[in-house]
Amino acid sequence: MNITLLHYAAPPVVGGVESVMGEHARLMGRDGHQVSILAGRGAQTDPCIPFTELPRVDSRHPEVLAVKAELDAGKVTQRFDRLVGDLQAELTQQLANTQVLIAHNVCSLNKNLALTAALKKIVEKPGAPRLILWHHDLAWTTPRYRSELHDGYPWDLLRTDWPEATQVTVSEIRRYELAQLLGVPDRLIEVVPNGVDLARFLKLEDLTIQFIEELDLLDADPLLLLPVRITPRKNIELAIRSLAALRAAFPSARLVVTGPLGPHNPANMTYFQQLTSLRASLKLDHAVVFLAEHTPDYLPDEVIADFYHLADALIFPSLEEGFGIPILEAGLAGLPVFCADIPPLRELGEGGAVFFSPKADPSQVARLIAHKIMDDNTFKLRQRVKQEYTWQAIYKDKIRPLLT
């Protein structure tokens, strides 16, 4: 599908709408669409996303500013009409092959009303692209714009329902405001929130991103991390049994064991087979992830560090340790620590970790974890962000259905 995104400016211009538009373009492009950006100011920042500059689309173009000064004073002059005609001609040419046009804020703010009017004329003609109006801000409901708005054309274009368009807002409050402004039911307006790019924000390695996508790790609630080699003294079976007990309260809880088999003892293969058999017997095949099953290579330290930022808690049930570096790493990452009460770990985690006997009943360990995270508002917000507000989730659940 040929999709054009329209706004006054585009990346690398710094702004909230510009940033969102850039994310949308990348997501649509990765989904197989032919995507281009059309704006008055900006540049091509992605080799796969063409950029077209139409200077008079820019809200800061001198001709646009001169017309806006007249409009702010309540005057609709021939200069406005000429600018509308010029923009209509330019846009018609640029949109000749566009199937879906997504206009950000163009029909909700009075930054360039000639552009708004030109767009209205274009979409009323046969053969026009399907129009999606994406509203981040609303001039008519914002007090600071009130002195610039007047009754009648063209200002009323910002508060009149466009039957040719799908209306989208970025929040429920904006949907309510727009529905009141247009006099339409809320249900006729879609809500598509803005999001965060998890990989970019956390600076994740490519291999980490691959694991996240292949294993659906963002669906874990919570995700427990056990960054150890697979050897009996690590007591991994207690972590697996504790996860099984935890899933009674948190059915989407999962465990990731990052390490390979211990390199010095052939018996470790037998131990690993015991662990996978335990996993199967507890019906945890999807819930317990041994990364050693998904890569033959040792994981770089950078990937291990990524998992400290992805996980919701560290579980460290070792029977024996000489030190306990994961306790320190979890402390730096701000990760809650649940660990065996053995001298080296007690020394490192005193005052900050939750301890249990390495011979504890798994249900006891599960209760400790559940009690901690149930009362943790930070954990609850993290889960909402990971599951509902990443760009990948928003695109899959909200944006893709709008396009199809």
PyMOL commands that set and color helices and strands:
alter all, ss='L'
color gray80, all
select helices_A, chain A and resi 16-30+55-57+62-72+78-94+113-123+139-141+143-148+155-159+172-182+186-188+198-202+206-215+217-219+232-234+236-246+267-281+291-293+301-310+325-333+343-349+362-374+377-388+391-403
alter helices_A, ss='H'
color red, helices_A
select strands_A, chain A and resi 2-9+34-41+51-53+100-104+130-135+165-169+189-191+223-226+254-257+288-290+313-316+337-340+354-356
alter strands_A, ss='S'
color yellow, strands_A
deselect
rebuild
show_as cartoon
